[in-house]
Amino acid sequence: MSKLWRKLTRPSAKWSVLALLGIGCILGLAIIIVPHAGIKLTSNTEFCVSCHAMQPVYQEYQQSVHFKNASGVRAECRDCHIPPDIPGMLWRKLEAANDLYQNFIAHSIDTPEKFEAKRAELAKREWKRMKDNNSVGCRSCHNYEAMEHSKQHPEAAKQMSIAAKDNQSCVDCHKGIAHQLPDMSSGFRKQFEDMRLQANENSDGNTLYTLDMKPIYAAKGDKEPAGSLLPASEVKVLKRDGDWLEVQIVGWTETEGRQRVLSLLPGKRIFVSSIRDEVQKHAQTLEKTTVAATGAEWSKLQTTAWVQKGDLVNDIKPIWAYTSALYTGTCNQCHGAPDIAHFDANGWIGTLNGMVGFTSLDKREERTLLKYLQMNASDTGGADQKH
């Protein structure tokens, strides 16, 4: 060791001290500049989207507010996906090496089609990473303490105040901001298809529940419907005749209204059925009540109609299991799904309408999900169809 130390400290016979200092400075600068240049080069957006498979993702980003907005402040790939601190940045670079391996060696994401097939897996990984670091990339631009809530939309201000109080991670509520959300619906959509396939086997009994919007008819064999049943609505079977069933429909409607829409409970827009023509004319009033909150009188009506077999099951529980999966699978894509008792039954209507545009749900799924949320709202307490 002492011999090595003497060699290191003894002046060189070949190089002058000035030359050695110059070489040392060059090497020092290279050690500093080359890694910095490499990190900078591999952190710009052009490098990030240079892989062919990244082009669809880049096009999604170009349509987002992070690419073009009124203020002219653009968030590049590195701003969201690379932590600003040196340890976090270096660790992220090491993780990114796997992306290069998957693209150029394993070829698992080297085409848009392959990337799309793995989008859900990749998105979940990225959401977890951002959750673990408390959305540090987002916070380089967005800071709770710098927010002026009076300039925000009232509902946004309310939610942001709650988030600030709990120091929530941005990704808790904001997924799908710059990129298309992955399709995470295969689970609940398969559940529905399984229910539909088994519907005929599970349609015995005197009480049935609808899986889908179902037309009702004044008489067996009619061509023109006289209204429709909403998903997850209860009917009583009065008669079976081949492929037709005569059913009893009960629901509440405002006494002073047109009485064409029946709800499950008075004052709650939990829709059971629409009725018209002969089905509406033959409706009988069972009782009346006044809703204290509005002072409006509601009437409980009972009528009969005919429906065709199919999309009817004798147990509501599989429908609620399906809609529970639908709710978590859909709403958790963008944010943490709120507790289903967070809103009252009527409040869920506007809330869901405001969010459904960000989903890929069809009308049946929207209506079934709304019924599920309303049946478990703050003012229904998980009421079931027997009410």
Secondary structure by P-SEA (a helix, b strand, c coil): caaaaaaaacccccccaaaaaaaaaaaaaaaccaaaaaaaaaaccccccccccaaaaaaaaaaccccccccccccccccccccccaaaaaaaaaaaaaaaaacccccccccaaaaaaaaaaaaaaaaaaaaaaccccccccccccccccccccaaaaaaaaaaaaacccccccccccccccccccaaaaaaaaaaaaaccccccccbbbbccbbbbbcccccccccbbbccbbbbbbccccccbbbbbbbbccccccccccccccccccccccccccccccccccccccccccccbbbbbbbbccccccccccccaaaaaaaaaaaaaacccccccccccccccaaaaaaaaaaccccccccaaaaaaaaaaaaaaccccccccccc
